[in-house]
Amino acid sequence: MLQMHSLSTLELSEQLRHEMLTHRRRQFVDRLKWPLKIDENGHEIDEYDNGHARYLILASDTGGHLGSVRLSKASENFMIGDHFKDYFEIDLPNPGNVWEVTRFCLAPNLSTKESMGATKELLRGVGHFALMERIHDFVAICTPSILRIYNRLGCSPDVTLVSPFDKNLILVRWYAHQGAIPKLIDLDTLPLEVSERAA
């Protein structure tokens, strides 16, 4: 089931929160070796996991974490602007209607087929969220392998810039006015369930 949460609703779903943050640690710190902070519970959590963030989470029938993504407004303080400014020249017009997509994470035990399916579910949720919030577009940092997955699924973002300092860092955007959001929603996946406290 595809769900939307805020930080407060995640506190009420202990298993889901624990597994999401643990899987984030396993993906970004253990596997990718990113120098991120880990708390005393073994969770990867940062200053952008705050009351302004929204989480799209694909949960199993038993309430476990299958995949998730964090959505945050690209305002004065946002992760891409704060931590990737040395890699990109980032210009975000009308920042109030631009959101960043970060911490895209999948459960480590998924098969290739299951991973592709979970990715489709999450991208469709991003499209629905854009309609609900009247979002102008989304910005994200991805790697060449993730970009290939987006292309295979038929929801290719616009490649804004490849970092001149690290070719594995690509700044991409999905523009609503170019039809990117309908492409996300049209993916053949499950409906989105929105938590009342996250709405």
Backbone as a printed PyTorch tensor [residue, N CA C, xyz], in Angstrom:
tensor([[[  0.8380,  -1.1920,   0.0000],
         [  0.0000,   0.0000,   0.0000],
         [  0.8760,   1.2460,   0.0000]],

        [[  0.5620,   2.1940,  -0.8580],
         [  1.3000,   3.4360,  -0.9360],
         [  0.6890,   4.4510,   0.0240]],

        [[  1.4920,   4.9780,   0.9240],
         [  1.0120,   5.8760,   1.9730],
         [  1.7910,   7.1870,   1.9580]],

        [[  1.1560,   8.2400,   2.4470],
         [  1.8490,   9.5000,   2.6660],
         [  1.8620,   9.8000,   4.1590]],

        [[  3.0300,  10.1880,   4.6550],
         [  3.1830,  10.4700,   6.0780],
         [  3.9080,  11.7900,   6.2900]],

        [[  3.6600,  12.3710,   7.4570],
         [  4.5030,  13.4300,   7.9780],
         [  5.3600,  12.8010,   9.0760]],

        [[  6.2640,  13.5740,   9.6330],
         [  7.1070,  13.0310,  10.6970],
         [  6.2720,  12.6060,  11.9020]],

        [[  5.2080,  13.3570,  12.1920],
         [  4.3770,  13.0280,  13.3460],
         [  3.6010,  11.7300,  13.1480]],

        [[  3.1070,  11.4640,  11.9510],
         [  2.3670,  10.2160,  11.7390],
         [  3.3060,   9.0150,  11.7220]],

        [[  4.5600,   9.2410,  11.3140],
         [  5.5240,   8.1470,  11.3600],
         [  5.8090,   7.7280,  12.7950]],

        [[  5.7370,   8.6760,  13.7120],
         [  5.9560,   8.3450,  15.1180],
         [  4.9000,   7.3710,  15.6290]],

        [[  3.7250,   7.3600,  14.9700],
         [  2.6460,   6.4530,  15.3700],
         [  2.7590,   5.0920,  14.6760]],

        [[  3.6980,   4.9720,  13.7350],
         [  3.9100,   3.7130,  13.0090],
         [  5.3470,   3.2670,  13.2630]],

        [[  5.5840,   2.7470,  14.4460],
         [  6.9500,   2.4670,  14.9000],
         [  7.6990,   1.5200,  13.9710]],

        [[  7.0290,   0.4360,  13.5350],
         [  7.7030,  -0.5260,  12.6650],
         [  8.0990,   0.1170,  11.3450]],

        [[  7.1700,   0.8680,  10.7540],
         [  7.4240,   1.4820,   9.4520],
         [  8.5640,   2.4950,   9.5500]],

        [[  8.5260,   3.3240,  10.5670],
         [  9.5720,   4.3230,  10.7570],
         [ 10.9240,   3.6670,  10.9680]],

        [[ 10.9740,   2.6590,  11.8550],
         [ 12.2330,   1.9650,  12.1420],
         [ 12.8080,   1.3320,  10.8770]],

        [[ 11.9760,   0.6350,  10.1130],
         [ 12.4810,  -0.0530,   8.9260],
         [ 12.9160,   0.9520,   7.8570]],

        [[ 12.1680,   2.0350,   7.6740],
         [ 12.5480,   3.0310,   6.6700],
         [ 13.9170,   3.6270,   6.9860]],

        [[ 14.1170,   4.0500,   8.2260],
         [ 15.3780,   4.6950,   8.5950],
         [ 16.5330,   3.6990,   8.6390]],

        [[ 16.2360,   2.4430,   8.9740],
         [ 17.2650,   1.3990,   8.9470],
         [ 17.6510,   1.0720,   7.5100]],

        [[ 16.6650,   0.9660,   6.6350],
         [ 16.9650,   0.7010,   5.2200],
         [ 17.7140,   1.8590,   4.5920]],

        [[ 17.4010,   3.0850,   5.0000],
         [ 18.1570,   4.2350,   4.5110],
         [ 19.6300,   4.1210,   4.9230]],

        [[ 19.8700,   3.7070,   6.1600],
         [ 21.2550,   3.5240,   6.6030],
         [ 21.9500,   2.4370,   5.7850]],

        [[ 21.2640,   1.3180,   5.5710],
         [ 21.8810,   0.2100,   4.8390],
         [ 22.1800,   0.6080,   3.3960]],

        [[ 21.2840,   1.3890,   2.7900],
         [ 21.4890,   1.7710,   1.3840],
         [ 22.5490,   2.8650,   1.2330]],

        [[ 22.4050,   3.9420,   2.0000],
         [ 23.2670,   5.1010,   1.7760],
         [ 24.6010,   5.0370,   2.5210]],

        [[ 24.6030,   4.4460,   3.7110],
         [ 25.8290,   4.4050,   4.5030],
         [ 26.5680,   3.0900,   4.3270]],

        [[ 25.8670,   1.9660,   4.5600],
         [ 26.5350,   0.6620,   4.4810],
         [ 26.9430,   0.2990,   3.0620]],

        [[ 26.0350,   0.5110,   2.1010],
         [ 26.3290,   0.0970,   0.7220],
         [ 27.0210,   1.1800,  -0.0940]],

        [[ 26.4880,   2.4050,  -0.0690],
         [ 27.0520,   3.4750,  -0.8970],
         [ 28.1850,   4.2320,  -0.2080]],

        [[ 28.3620,   4.0050,   1.0920],
         [ 29.4640,   4.6020,   1.8550],
         [ 29.3860,   6.1220,   1.9410]],

        [[ 28.1630,   6.6510,   1.9590],
         [ 28.0070,   8.0920,   2.1470],
         [ 28.3290,   8.4460,   3.6020]],

        [[ 29.0210,   9.5500,   3.8480],
         [ 29.3860,   9.9380,   5.2220],
         [ 28.2280,  10.6330,   5.9470]],

        [[ 27.1860,   9.8730,   6.2500],
         [ 25.9860,  10.4250,   6.8810],
         [ 25.9460,  10.0630,   8.3610]],

        [[ 25.1920,  10.8390,   9.1110],
         [ 25.0760,  10.6010,  10.5460],
         [ 24.1290,   9.4430,  10.8380]],

        [[ 24.4950,   8.6410,  11.8220],
         [ 23.6760,   7.5240,  12.2890],
         [ 23.3800,   7.7510,  13.7600]],

        [[ 22.1100,   7.6130,  14.1610],
         [ 21.7850,   7.8310,  15.5620],
         [ 22.0080,   6.5610,  16.3810]],

        [[ 21.6860,   6.6350,  17.6700],
         [ 21.9580,   5.5130,  18.5720],
         [ 21.1230,   4.2750,  18.2700]],

        [[ 20.0650,   4.4340,  17.4630],
         [ 19.2250,   3.2970,  17.0740],
         [ 19.6230,   2.6850,  15.7390]],

        [[ 20.7120,   3.1650,  15.1690],
         [ 21.1330,   2.6600,  13.8700],
         [ 20.3410,   3.2460,  12.7160]],

        [[ 19.7060,   4.3950,  12.9330],
         [ 18.8790,   5.0490,  11.9160],
         [ 19.6670,   6.1350,  11.1860]],

        [[ 19.4610,   6.2290,   9.8800],
         [ 19.9890,   7.3580,   9.1170],
         [ 18.9180,   8.4350,   9.1350]],

        [[ 19.1970,   9.5240,   9.8200],
         [ 18.2260,  10.6040,   9.9580],
         [ 19.0000,  11.9220,  10.0070]],

        [[ 18.4700,  12.9620,   9.3580],
         [ 19.1960,  14.2280,   9.3150],
         [ 18.2710,  15.4000,   9.6190]],

        [[ 18.8040,  16.6070,   9.4770],
         [ 18.0450,  17.8040,   9.8430],
         [ 16.8770,  18.0800,   8.9060]],

        [[ 16.8310,  17.4100,   7.7550],
         [ 15.7270,  17.6080,   6.8140],
         [ 14.5630,  16.6540,   7.0780]],

        [[ 14.7570,  15.7470,   8.0200],
         [ 13.6450,  14.9360,   8.5210],
         [ 12.9670,  15.7470,   9.6180]],

        [[ 12.1600,  16.6860,   9.1870],
         [ 11.5380,  17.6100,  10.1260],
         [ 10.0440,  17.7270,   9.8500]],

        [[  9.3940,  18.6420,  10.5190],
         [  7.9460,  18.7680,  10.3900],
         [  7.4710,  19.2360,   9.0320]],

        [[  8.3850,  19.7330,   8.2080],
         [  8.0020,  20.2000,   6.8720],
         [  8.0740,  19.0970,   5.8200]],

        [[  8.7770,  18.0270,   6.1180],
         [  8.9610,  16.9480,   5.1470],
         [  7.7170,  16.0790,   5.0340]],

        [[  7.5340,  15.5120,   3.8480],
         [  6.4930,  14.5190,   3.6070],
         [  7.1720,  13.2500,   3.0870]],

        [[  6.6280,  12.1010,   3.4890],
         [  7.2140,  10.8180,   3.1280],
         [  6.2010,   9.9880,   2.3600]],

        [[  6.5640,   9.5880,   1.1620],
         [  5.7760,   8.6070,   0.4180],
         [  6.3900,   7.2500,   0.7130]],

        [[  5.5830,   6.3510,   1.2630],
         [  6.0980,   5.0600,   1.7030],
         [  5.2520,   3.9410,   1.1200]],

        [[  5.9160,   2.9720,   0.5210],
         [  5.2480,   1.7650,   0.0500],
         [  5.3760,   0.7230,   1.1520]],

        [[  4.2350,   0.3340,   1.7310],
         [  4.2270,  -0.6060,   2.8550],
         [  3.6970,  -1.9680,   2.4120]],

        [[  4.2010,  -3.0020,   3.0320],
         [  3.7340,  -4.3550,   2.7590],
         [  2.4130,  -4.5990,   3.4710]],

        [[  1.8280,  -5.7590,   3.2160],
         [  0.5590,  -6.1140,   3.8680],
         [  0.7020,  -6.2150,   5.3840]],

        [[  1.9220,  -6.4690,   5.8470],
         [  2.1510,  -6.5900,   7.2870],
         [  2.6620,  -5.2850,   7.9010]],

        [[  2.6910,  -4.2230,   7.1030],
         [  3.1070,  -2.9270,   7.6290],
         [  4.5890,  -2.6550,   7.5450]],

        [[  5.3220,  -3.5000,   6.8300],
         [  6.7580,  -3.3010,   6.6830],
         [  7.1060,  -2.3230,   5.5670]],

        [[  8.3310,  -1.8270,   5.5850],
         [  8.8090,  -0.8550,   4.6050],
         [  9.3460,  -1.5440,   3.3550]],

        [[  8.7690,  -1.2100,   2.1900],
         [  9.2550,  -1.7300,   0.9130],
         [ 10.0210,  -0.6690,   0.1300]],

        [[  9.6690,   0.5910,   0.3280],
         [ 10.3490,   1.6740,  -0.3690],
         [  9.7910,   3.0030,   0.0980]],

        [[ 10.5790,   4.0560,  -0.0870],
         [ 10.1220,   5.3720,   0.3660],
         [ 10.9090,   6.4700,  -0.3290]],

        [[ 10.3620,   7.6740,  -0.2450],
         [ 11.0190,   8.8630,  -0.7560],
         [ 10.6030,  10.0370,   0.1240]],

        [[ 11.5130,  10.9830,   0.3080],
         [ 11.2270,  12.1730,   1.1050],
         [ 11.0140,  13.3730,   0.1810]],

        [[  9.9590,  14.1350,   0.4500],
         [  9.6320,  15.3190,  -0.3370],
         [  9.6940,  16.5430,   0.5620]],

        [[ 10.4040,  17.5750,   0.0970],
         [ 10.5500,  18.7960,   0.8860],
         [ 10.5300,  20.0070,  -0.0330]],

        [[  9.9930,  21.1140,   0.4770],
         [  9.9930,  22.3440,  -0.3030],
         [ 11.4230,  22.8320,  -0.5190]],

        [[ 11.7110,  23.2410,  -1.7600],
         [ 13.0270,  23.7950,  -2.0810],
         [ 13.0180,  25.2840,  -1.7560]],

        [[ 13.1450,  25.5940,  -0.4750],
         [ 13.1220,  26.9800,  -0.0150],
         [ 14.5510,  27.4030,   0.3200]],

        [[ 14.7120,  28.2890,   1.2750],
         [ 16.0470,  28.7790,   1.5900],
         [ 16.9400,  27.6750,   2.1410]],

        [[ 16.3760,  26.7640,   2.9010],
         [ 17.1500,  25.6540,   3.4660],
         [ 16.5990,  24.3350,   2.9470]],

        [[ 17.2960,  23.7410,   2.0020],
         [ 16.9030,  22.4290,   1.4900],
         [ 18.1690,  21.6600,   1.1710]],

        [[ 18.0730,  20.3270,   1.1760],
         [ 19.2670,  19.4960,   1.1400],
         [ 20.1180,  19.7190,  -0.1030]],

        [[ 19.4910,  19.7560,  -1.2770],
         [ 20.2630,  19.9000,  -2.5050],
         [ 20.9980,  21.2350,  -2.5200]],

        [[ 20.2930,  22.3020,  -2.1280],
         [ 20.9230,  23.6150,  -2.1120],
         [ 22.0160,  23.7300,  -1.0640]],

        [[ 21.8140,  23.0900,   0.0900],
         [ 22.7730,  23.2090,   1.1910],
         [ 24.0220,  22.3540,   0.9870]],

        [[ 23.8620,  21.1710,   0.3980],
         [ 24.9670,  20.2150,   0.3650],
         [ 25.5590,  19.9510,  -1.0210]],

        [[ 24.9090,  20.4230,  -2.0730],
         [ 25.4260,  20.1700,  -3.4160],
         [ 25.7740,  21.4520,  -4.1630]],

        [[ 25.8240,  22.5810,  -3.4520],
         [ 26.1070,  23.8460,  -4.1250],
         [ 27.5160,  23.8820,  -4.7040]],

        [[ 28.4350,  23.0870,  -4.1770],
         [ 29.7800,  23.0280,  -4.7260],
         [ 29.8560,  22.1620,  -5.9820]],

        [[ 28.7880,  21.4190,  -6.2550],
         [ 28.7490,  20.5560,  -7.4350],
         [ 27.9060,  21.1400,  -8.5620]],

        [[ 26.9180,  21.9720,  -8.2080],
         [ 25.9890,  22.5180,  -9.1940],
         [ 25.7450,  23.9960,  -8.9340]],

        [[ 25.4190,  24.7020,  -9.9970],
         [ 24.8610,  26.0400,  -9.8550],
         [ 23.3570,  25.8810,  -9.9130]],

        [[ 22.6780,  25.9860,  -8.7810],
         [ 21.2640,  25.6650,  -8.6840],
         [ 20.4360,  26.9370,  -8.7310]],

        [[ 19.5630,  27.0320,  -9.7000],
         [ 18.6630,  28.1670,  -9.8460],
         [ 17.2380,  27.6350,  -9.8440]],

        [[ 16.4900,  27.9610,  -8.7920],
         [ 15.1220,  27.4620,  -8.6580],
         [ 14.1380,  28.6230,  -8.6820]],

        [[ 13.5590,  28.9190,  -9.8640],
         [ 12.5640,  29.9850,  -9.9090],
         [ 11.3010,  29.5910,  -9.1600]],

        [[ 10.6450,  30.5840,  -8.5450],
         [  9.4060,  30.3560,  -7.8100],
         [  9.5600,  29.1920,  -6.8310]],

        [[ 10.5000,  29.3070,  -5.8700],
         [ 10.8160,  28.1670,  -5.0080],
         [  9.6440,  27.6490,  -4.1940]],

        [[  8.6220,  28.4610,  -3.9450],
         [  7.4960,  27.9830,  -3.1640],
         [  6.7370,  26.8520,  -3.8250]],

        [[  6.8530,  26.7210,  -5.1520],
         [  6.1570,  25.6600,  -5.8760],
         [  7.1070,  24.5980,  -6.4090]],

        [[  8.3430,  24.6140,  -5.9430],
         [  9.3300,  23.6090,  -6.3430],
         [  9.6850,  22.7790,  -5.1100]],

        [[  9.6260,  21.4630,  -5.2690],
         [  9.9630,  20.5540,  -4.1630],
         [ 11.1310,  19.6710,  -4.5730]],

        [[ 11.9210,  19.2790,  -3.5930],
         [ 13.0200,  18.3600,  -3.8800],
         [ 12.6370,  16.9420,  -3.4780]],

        [[ 13.1390,  15.9890,  -4.2410],
         [ 12.9330,  14.5610,  -3.9920],
         [ 14.2600,  13.9920,  -3.4940]],

        [[ 14.2890,  13.5240,  -2.2570],
         [ 15.5220,  12.9910,  -1.6830],
         [ 15.2520,  11.6730,  -0.9560]],

        [[ 16.3300,  11.0170,  -0.5880],
         [ 16.2950,   9.7720,   0.1840],
         [ 15.3920,   8.7020,  -0.4480]],

        [[ 15.4890,   8.5760,  -1.7670],
         [ 14.7970,   7.4840,  -2.4460],
         [ 15.4500,   6.1790,  -2.0060]],

        [[ 14.6720,   5.3140,  -1.3850],
         [ 15.2380,   4.1240,  -0.7500],
         [ 14.3170,   2.9260,  -0.9470]],

        [[ 14.9090,   1.7720,  -1.2270],
         [ 14.1630,   0.5280,  -1.3610],
         [ 14.6400,  -0.4880,  -0.3290]],

        [[ 13.7380,  -1.3700,   0.0710],
         [ 14.1070,  -2.4320,   1.0030],
         [ 15.1950,  -3.3010,   0.3690]],

        [[ 16.1850,  -3.7370,   1.1440],
         [ 17.3420,  -4.4540,   0.5710],
         [ 17.0420,  -5.8570,   0.0700]],

        [[ 15.9140,  -6.4410,   0.4660],
         [ 15.6260,  -7.8260,   0.0940],
         [ 14.7330,  -7.9500,  -1.1440]],

        [[ 14.4560,  -6.8590,  -1.8360],
         [ 13.5860,  -6.9140,  -3.0080],
         [ 14.3260,  -7.4800,  -4.2200]],

        [[ 13.6040,  -8.2380,  -5.0300],
         [ 14.1610,  -8.7170,  -6.2860],
         [ 14.1990,  -7.5650,  -7.2860]],

        [[ 14.8460,  -7.7740,  -8.4300],
         [ 14.9020,  -6.7310,  -9.4580],
         [ 13.5040,  -6.3440,  -9.9180]],

        [[ 12.6530,  -7.3390, -10.1280],
         [ 11.2820,  -7.0660, -10.5490],
         [ 10.5250,  -6.3000,  -9.4810]],

        [[ 10.6930,  -6.7040,  -8.2290],
         [ 10.0160,  -6.0210,  -7.1320],
         [ 10.5250,  -4.5890,  -6.9690]],

        [[ 11.8130,  -4.3940,  -7.1860],
         [ 12.3830,  -3.0480,  -7.0810],
         [ 11.8180,  -2.1260,  -8.1480]],

        [[ 11.6700,  -2.6360,  -9.3740],
         [ 11.0930,  -1.8270, -10.4440],
         [  9.6400,  -1.4890, -10.1260]],

        [[  8.9130,  -2.4610,  -9.5940],
         [  7.5210,  -2.2140,  -9.2380],
         [  7.3950,  -1.1880,  -8.1250]],

        [[  8.2730,  -1.2890,  -7.1130],
         [  8.2410,  -0.3370,  -6.0150],
         [  8.5940,   1.0690,  -6.4970]],

        [[  9.5410,   1.1590,  -7.4160],
         [  9.9110,   2.4570,  -7.9730],
         [  8.7370,   3.0910,  -8.6990]],

        [[  8.0050,   2.2940,  -9.4640],
         [  6.8220,   2.8090, -10.1680],
         [  5.7830,   3.3240,  -9.1790]],

        [[  5.5770,   2.5710,  -8.1050],
         [  4.5980,   2.9830,  -7.1030],
         [  4.9730,   4.3390,  -6.5110]],

        [[  6.2260,   4.4960,  -6.1660],
         [  6.6710,   5.7260,  -5.5250],
         [  6.6050,   6.9170,  -6.4840]],

        [[  6.9750,   6.7080,  -7.7310],
         [  6.9180,   7.7920,  -8.7080],
         [  5.4740,   8.2230,  -8.9580]],

        [[  4.5770,   7.2650,  -8.9790],
         [  3.1680,   7.6140,  -9.1600],
         [  2.6770,   8.4440,  -7.9680]],

        [[  3.1240,   8.0800,  -6.7820],
         [  2.7720,   8.8490,  -5.6030],
         [  3.2900,  10.2770,  -5.6790]],

        [[  4.4850,  10.4530,  -6.2260],
         [  5.0350,  11.7970,  -6.4160],
         [  4.1230,  12.6090,  -7.3390]],

        [[  3.6220,  11.9650,  -8.4010],
         [  2.7200,  12.6540,  -9.3220],
         [  1.4280,  13.0800,  -8.6580]],

        [[  0.8390,  12.2120,  -7.8610],
         [ -0.3920,  12.5550,  -7.1440],
         [ -0.1460,  13.6780,  -6.1400]],

        [[  0.9930,  13.6160,  -5.4770],
         [  1.3190,  14.6540,  -4.5120],
         [  1.4400,  16.0130,  -5.2040]],

        [[  2.0020,  16.0260,  -6.3990],
         [  2.1280,  17.2780,  -7.1540],
         [  0.7670,  17.8910,  -7.4440]],

        [[ -0.2000,  17.0490,  -7.8010],
         [ -1.5480,  17.5630,  -8.0660],
         [ -2.2020,  18.0740,  -6.7890]],

        [[ -2.0410,  17.3500,  -5.7010],
         [ -2.6530,  17.7330,  -4.4430],
         [ -2.1230,  19.0760,  -3.9440]],

        [[ -0.8240,  19.2960,  -4.1050],
         [ -0.1850,  20.4900,  -3.5670],
         [  0.0260,  21.5820,  -4.6140]],

        [[ -0.4240,  21.3130,  -5.8550],
         [ -0.2450,  22.2760,  -6.9560],
         [  1.2210,  22.6650,  -7.1210]],

        [[  2.0460,  21.6680,  -7.1620],
         [  3.4910,  21.8700,  -7.2480],
         [  3.8980,  22.1440,  -8.6900]],

        [[  4.7800,  23.1120,  -8.8590],
         [  5.2400,  23.4860, -10.2010],
         [  6.1410,  22.4140, -10.7900]],

        [[  7.1470,  21.9910, -10.0370],
         [  8.0070,  20.9010, -10.4920],
         [  8.8340,  20.3670,  -9.3340]],

        [[  9.5150,  19.2450,  -9.6040],
         [ 10.3720,  18.5960,  -8.6290],
         [ 11.8140,  18.6410,  -9.1070]],

        [[ 12.7300,  18.7310,  -8.1650],
         [ 14.1510,  18.6850,  -8.4720],
         [ 14.7700,  17.5530,  -7.6570]],

        [[ 15.7560,  16.8800,  -8.2420],
         [ 16.3870,  15.7500,  -7.5510],
         [ 17.8120,  15.5770,  -8.0550]],

        [[ 18.6180,  14.9320,  -7.2310],
         [ 19.9460,  14.4840,  -7.6300],
         [ 19.8630,  12.9740,  -7.8460]],

        [[ 20.3440,  12.5050,  -8.9730],
         [ 20.3440,  11.0580,  -9.1990],
         [ 21.6520,  10.6300,  -9.8500]],

        [[ 21.8550,   9.3350,  -9.9010],
         [ 23.0200,   8.7520, -10.5480],
         [ 22.6260,   8.2660, -11.9420]],

        [[ 23.5900,   7.9700, -12.8110],
         [ 23.2510,   7.4490, -14.1500],
         [ 22.3890,   6.1960, -14.0980]],

        [[ 22.6280,   5.3030, -13.1340],
         [ 21.8420,   4.0700, -13.0580],
         [ 20.3870,   4.3650, -12.7030]],

        [[ 20.1520,   5.2950, -11.7710],
         [ 18.7860,   5.6660, -11.4160],
         [ 18.1030,   6.3620, -12.5880]],

        [[ 18.8330,   7.1980, -13.3030],
         [ 18.2640,   7.8740, -14.4690],
         [ 17.8330,   6.8640, -15.5260]],

        [[ 18.5950,   5.7990, -15.7010],
         [ 18.2190,   4.7530, -16.6630],
         [ 16.9150,   4.0670, -16.2450]],

        [[ 16.7390,   3.8780, -14.9390],
         [ 15.4920,   3.2720, -14.4500],
         [ 14.3110,   4.1770, -14.7570]],

        [[ 14.4480,   5.4820, -14.4890],
         [ 13.3820,   6.4320, -14.8090],
         [ 13.0390,   6.3690, -16.3010]],

        [[ 14.0640,   6.2950, -17.1320],
         [ 13.8360,   6.2490, -18.5790],
         [ 13.1130,   4.9630, -18.9820]],

        [[ 13.4920,   3.8390, -18.3830],
         [ 12.8460,   2.5620, -18.6930],
         [ 11.3830,   2.5620, -18.3020]],

        [[ 11.0570,   3.2680, -17.2290],
         [  9.6790,   3.3190, -16.7590],
         [  8.8230,   4.2990, -17.5510]],

        [[  9.4480,   5.0770, -18.4250],
         [  8.6840,   6.0130, -19.2460],
         [  8.3470,   7.3170, -18.5690]],

        [[  9.0830,   7.6760, -17.5320],
         [  8.8310,   8.9490, -16.8390],
         [ 10.1430,   9.7090, -16.6780]],

        [[ 10.8210,   9.9010, -17.7960],
         [ 12.1350,  10.5300, -17.7850],
         [ 12.0610,  11.9770, -17.3190]],

        [[ 12.9120,  12.3860, -16.3950],
         [ 12.9880,  13.7970, -16.0060],
         [ 13.8400,  14.5690, -17.0070]],

        [[ 13.8280,  15.8820, -16.8790],
         [ 14.7000,  16.7270, -17.6800],
         [ 16.0680,  16.7650, -17.0040]],

        [[ 17.1130,  16.4450, -17.7580],
         [ 18.4720,  16.5010, -17.2100],
         [ 18.9430,  17.9460, -17.2560]],

        [[ 18.9720,  18.5710, -16.0930],
         [ 19.3560,  19.9760, -16.0090],
         [ 20.8570,  20.1570, -16.1080]],

        [[ 21.6040,  19.3100, -15.4010],
         [ 23.0570,  19.4820, -15.3740],
         [ 23.7270,  18.2320, -14.8400]],

        [[ 24.8140,  17.8340, -15.4900],
         [ 25.6970,  16.8010, -14.9630],
         [ 26.8480,  17.5230, -14.2770]],

        [[ 27.1250,  17.1600, -13.0440],
         [ 28.1630,  17.8620, -12.3040],
         [ 29.5010,  17.7790, -13.0320]],

        [[ 30.1630,  18.9080, -13.2320],
         [ 31.4860,  18.8800, -13.8610],
         [ 32.5540,  18.2860, -12.9510]],

        [[ 32.2200,  18.1050, -11.6760],
         [ 33.1840,  17.5850, -10.7140],
         [ 32.9720,  16.1090, -10.4130]],

        [[ 31.7650,  15.6150, -10.6620],
         [ 31.4560,  14.2100, -10.4000],
         [ 30.3760,  13.7730, -11.3880]],

        [[ 30.7600,  13.0050, -12.3930],
         [ 29.8270,  12.6050, -13.4550],
         [ 28.7190,  11.6880, -12.9510]],

        [[ 28.8580,  11.1780, -11.7320],
         [ 27.8140,  10.3240, -11.1670],
         [ 26.7120,  11.1220, -10.4830]],

        [[ 26.8400,  12.4360, -10.4440],
         [ 25.8320,  13.3030,  -9.8470],
         [ 25.1220,  14.0840, -10.9500]],

        [[ 23.8210,  13.8440, -11.0830],
         [ 23.0340,  14.4710, -12.1450],
         [ 21.8690,  15.2140, -11.5160]],

        [[ 21.7350,  16.4790, -11.8470],
         [ 20.6070,  17.2790, -11.3790],
         [ 19.4760,  17.1480, -12.3860]],

        [[ 18.3200,  16.6600, -11.9350],
         [ 17.1800,  16.4460, -12.8350],
         [ 15.9500,  17.1600, -12.2820]],

        [[ 14.9860,  17.4160, -13.2020],
         [ 13.7240,  18.0400, -12.7980],
         [ 12.5740,  17.4370, -13.5960]],

        [[ 11.4500,  17.3000, -12.9120],
         [ 10.1940,  16.9510, -13.5710],
         [  9.3510,  18.2190, -13.6230]],

        [[  9.0640,  18.6970, -14.8330],
         [  8.2950,  19.9250, -14.9990],
         [  6.8210,  19.6010, -15.2280]],

        [[  5.9640,  20.1770, -14.3980],
         [  4.5330,  19.9280, -14.5450],
         [  4.0100,  20.4420, -15.8760]],

        [[  4.4820,  21.6350, -16.3070],
         [  3.9320,  22.2310, -17.5200],
         [  4.3960,  21.5140, -18.7850]],

        [[  5.3760,  20.6030, -18.6590],
         [  5.8230,  19.8270, -19.8050],
         [  5.2090,  18.4290, -19.8200]],

        [[  4.2140,  18.2060, -18.9700],
         [  3.5070,  16.9300, -18.9800],
         [  4.1450,  15.8250, -18.1730]],

        [[  5.1740,  16.1630, -17.3670],
         [  5.8650,  15.1180, -16.6110],
         [  4.9850,  14.5190, -15.5250]],

        [[  4.1700,  15.3410, -14.8750],
         [  3.3430,  14.8470, -13.7660],
         [  2.2940,  13.8440, -14.2540]],

        [[  1.5500,  14.1350, -15.3410],
         [  0.6160,  13.1190, -15.8400],
         [  1.2940,  11.8010, -16.2020]],

        [[  2.5320,  11.8550, -16.6970],
         [  3.2470,  10.6260, -17.0220],
         [  3.4840,   9.8010, -15.7650]],

        [[  3.7660,  10.4690, -14.6550],
         [  3.9620,   9.7450, -13.3970],
         [  2.6690,   9.0950, -12.9360]],

        [[  1.5720,   9.8540, -13.0070],
         [  0.2860,   9.3520, -12.5150],
         [ -0.2290,   8.2040, -13.3740]],

        [[  0.0780,   8.2260, -14.6630],
         [ -0.4330,   7.2070, -15.5730],
         [  0.2730,   5.8710, -15.4350]],

        [[  1.3240,   5.8020, -14.6220],
         [  1.9870,   4.5240, -14.4020],
         [  0.9860,   3.5480, -13.7870]],

        [[  1.0290,   2.3210, -14.2580],
         [  0.0330,   1.3170, -13.8600],
         [  0.3640,   0.7750, -12.4800]],

        [[ -0.1070,   1.5070, -11.4260],
         [  0.2330,   1.1260, -10.0640],
         [ -0.9430,   1.3260,  -9.1250]],

        [[ -0.6810,   1.2660,  -7.8410],
         [ -1.7210,   1.2780,  -6.8200],
         [ -2.1530,   2.6940,  -6.4440]],

        [[ -3.3470,   2.8380,  -5.8190],
         [ -3.7850,   4.1540,  -5.3600],
         [ -2.9810,   4.6280,  -4.1630]],

        [[ -3.0240,   5.9320,  -3.9200],
         [ -2.2980,   6.5430,  -2.8210],
         [ -3.2210,   6.7600,  -1.6300]],

        [[ -2.8070,   6.2970,  -0.4600],
         [ -3.5460,   6.5230,   0.7720],
         [ -2.8450,   7.6200,   1.5480]],

        [[ -3.5730,   8.7020,   1.8730],
         [ -2.9730,   9.8410,   2.5570],
         [ -3.3850,   9.8380,   4.0100]],

        [[ -2.3920,   9.9050,   4.8810],
         [ -2.6850,  10.0040,   6.3000],
         [ -3.3290,  11.3640,   6.5830]],

        [[ -4.3710,  11.3840,   7.4040],
         [ -5.0700,  12.6300,   7.6960],
         [ -4.1280,  13.6550,   8.3030]],

        [[ -3.1970,  13.2260,   9.1440],
         [ -2.2940,  14.1670,   9.7920],
         [ -1.2400,  14.7000,   8.8150]],

        [[ -1.0400,  14.0140,   7.6860],
         [ -0.0570,  14.4700,   6.7230],
         [ -0.6690,  15.3760,   5.6720]],

        [[ -1.9780,  15.4350,   5.5900],
         [ -2.6310,  16.2150,   4.5580],
         [ -2.5480,  17.7080,   4.8470]]])
